[in-house]
Each structure stands twice: as C-alpha cells, then as structure tokens.
Amino acid sequence: MDQSSRADTFSGRVLVVFGTQVFGAGVGIINGILLARLLGPAAKGEYYFLVLLPATTITLLQLGLPQAFGYFAARGQTIGMVGKSIVLAVILSLVALIALFALLPILSGIFPPGIGIEQILFAFLALPLALNATFTTGIVTGRQAVRWYAGINMAYPIISTVLLVVILGGLGGSVNGAIAVYVIVASIQSLGFAIGARWVGTHNPEPAPVSYRDLLRYGLPYYPGSITQFFSARADVFLIAWLVANAAAPLGYYSMAVGLAELVFYFPNAVATLFFPHVAGASREESDSQVTMVTRVSLLITAAVALALAPAAVLMIQLLLPAFVPSLPALFLLLPGVVALSATRVVYVYLTGIGKPALTSYVNVFAFALNIVLNIYLIPRFGIEGAAVASLVSYSVSAILLTTVAARLSGTPVWDFWLVRGSDLRFAARMSLGLLRRALRVSAGGA
C-alpha cells in the first residue's frame, strides 16, 4: 500500500472514531444536562469529586500499561494479552484498595462536606472494571479495530442515558443513584472492550506473545508523563476542594466548565487514538513526515470547534441550566488552553510511538509543577477562574515544549507544527465532507 492509500485509510479510520466521539459527546451533553438538573450544582460537585477519585487512582496505578498494550498490539504481539490485562487489573486494584483503607483518615480532610466514606467505597467498585477497560481499549485501538471501538463507545452513553432516566428520574435524584449508574456503565464498558480485545487477538494473522516484563519495560518510562498529564488536567479539582470554603457548588460550576471545554478535544483525541498505533507500526521516516501535518490539522479543527462552542454553550446554559451561569467565565478561559492541548496530544503519541516516552515525561513533570504553583497562587484569589488560568498557562507551555522536542527529532522547524497551510484547510475540508457523507449514509440506513 502506497503512502497516499495509507493516509486515506488512516483519515477514514479517524473519521469513524471522531464520528463516534461526536455522537458520544452529543449523548454526553444530554446526560450532563440530566445530571445537572436532577442533582443541582452542589450535589453535582460532590458526584464529580467522587467519580474523580477512582479515575485518579487508575492513573496512579496504570504504570503506562495502556500505552504498552496498545504498542505491542500494534506490533502484532497479542497472544495472552487479554489474560494479562485481567491479572494486572486485579493485582493493581487490590493494591489500591489496601492503600485506600490506609489513607482514608488522612484523605478525608480534603473531601467536601457531605461526602461519606461509604460513597467513596461505592464509587471504587468501578475501579477494577475501568482499569481493565483501559488495558483492553489499548489492545483494540492498537489493532486499529475501529468498528469495535465505535460500537462500544456508542453503546455505553446510550445505556447511561437510559439508566439516568430510570434510576435518577424515576427514583429521585441523588448522588448515590448517580454513582450506581457510573458503576453499571463501567461494568458494561469493561465487558465490551474485553470481548473486543479477545476478538482482535483471534483475528490477528501473525500473533506473537508479549511478556509482563516487556509490558512494564515499555510502560514505566511513559508512567511519569501520564501521571503528570492527568494531574495537570485534574489537580485543580482537588485544589479547589482544598482551598475554597464550601467547595461543593464551585466544584459543580467548574465541572460544567471542564466538561464543556473537553467537548472540543474529541477530534485530536480521535487522531491520537489511531496515530499512536500508526506510528508504532510505520517507519520512522514516514512518522517524521506526517507528524507536523497531523498536528496542524488537529489544531485547526479544534480551534474551529472551540469558536463554535463558545456561543452555543452560552445559549445552552442560559436556556437550560441557568443555575450554572457562573461556570461560563471559567469555560472561556479554558478553551484556548484545550486548543493548545490538541497539539500536545498528537505530539505526545508521536514521541511515544517512536520509542521516546521518557521525553514526554520530562515535559509533563515540568508542566504539572507549573500548574500546581499557579493553582495554589490563583485559586484563593480568583476561585475557579484562577484554576482555569492555571490550566491555560500550563497547557500552552506544555504544547510549546513538546512541539519543540518533536521538531528536533523529526528534523523540521517548530513553526511547521503551528502555522496552518492552505493544504491543511483543504485536507480538513475533505475530512469534514467525508464525515458528513458518512453521517448521511448512516441516517439513510446505508453502510
């Protein structure tokens, strides 16, 4: 297959993943509105904090293994992968639960008032399920099985909507009901990706084994970067809970701002999901020649979506969720940072795919430290708007540093990652038309 055909195949797969994520985002908006209306700002803030705890624990435990599973799956080493994902998820979850019981007396001091230990344990039921799902998702995307990826990621948000209506709408809105939905959906997602990972492994024409040692050897250098990347995006939530008096309502406002800002991240996330196994399976020369264009197109489309989202968010909140109007200033501050983060996402997987995960860790550790310092200074003075400014600055610095590193490794000027060209506009237009045609075919009952 020549390079043009490979590019067309890659862009087609990106369209499938992007379309899936857009669909999930649309259903996610509905779910977010349901949660916000049924719970209100304070209870939504408590729920957001509770589900963030297992998500944070997963990040602390995953040891770079999701990327390792994806890397070796892309190289065809799928024998025994699903079994290893289950074993690792169980072992790491047991470690997490032991640590949780040991640290609860210390950690309870940062929890917003009203959150009980039983609610924390309830939310942690999702931990082994969600952890295994991150591993098996890596296997599915590593094999570029976009149909499996799309099917699972279209099913579980719909199930979430049904469960929210039945459990919260029918039985009365409560934080515990919302957590129950979260745990059930995590179970369904975990099972779906486990089946998908098993399927792609059995349909691999030339499978090879991979050892626990190989998985850890690849994943561990990636681990510091993945931790700091996550905490750069989520540390502000913990710091708001710690530094702001009566933090439940501010957390509710900030969770709304973050949730809306992250809607613009679906296209670069779709690109990165498939660009990583593409780089891992391609020659170094091909990866070097493609990374600048992929980064520019991601920036272009993400910026366009951000510009469209701003007025749409104002209209939606004013009409449907007027209690969440205080979230809008933070949203407007977060949007430029998320656009810059789209470049980071693409360059991050390029560096990891060419076997340089440690470089991403260095940059992310620095950006994380900057984020923490800015949050500690700004949150007591400006509240959630200060947290948004800290994210904007740290995201932008991270993007600049990572593109500078990638420019040196790929032998291209750093501005080639940022300055959009006419060919990028044409390529983005062609991808947009392709997505529209695909959506029209699906709505008409076609393939």
Secondary structure, DSSP 8 states (H G I E B T S, - for coil): --HHHHHHHHHHHHHHHHHHHHHHHHHHHHHHHHHHHHHHHHHHHHHHHHHHHHHHHHHHH-TTHHHHHHHHHHTT--BTHHHHHHHHHHHHHHHHHHHHHHHHHHHGGGS-TT--HHHHHHHGGGHHHHHHHHHHHHHHHHTT-HHHHHHHHHHHHHHHHHHIIIIIIHH---HHHHHHHHHHHHHHHHHHHHHHHHHHHHT-SS--B--HHHHHHHHHHHHHHHHHHHHHHHHHHHHHHHHSSS-HHHHHHHHHHHHHHGGGGHHHHHHHHHHHHHHHHS-HHHHHHHHHHHHHHHHHHHHHHHHHHHHHHHHHHHHH-GGGGGGHHHHHHHHHHHHHHHHHHHHHHHHHHTT-HHHHHHHHHHHHHHHHHHHHHHHHHHTHHHHHHHHHHHHHHHHHHHHHHHHHHHTS-GGGGTS--HHHHHHHHHHHHHHHHHHHHHHTT--
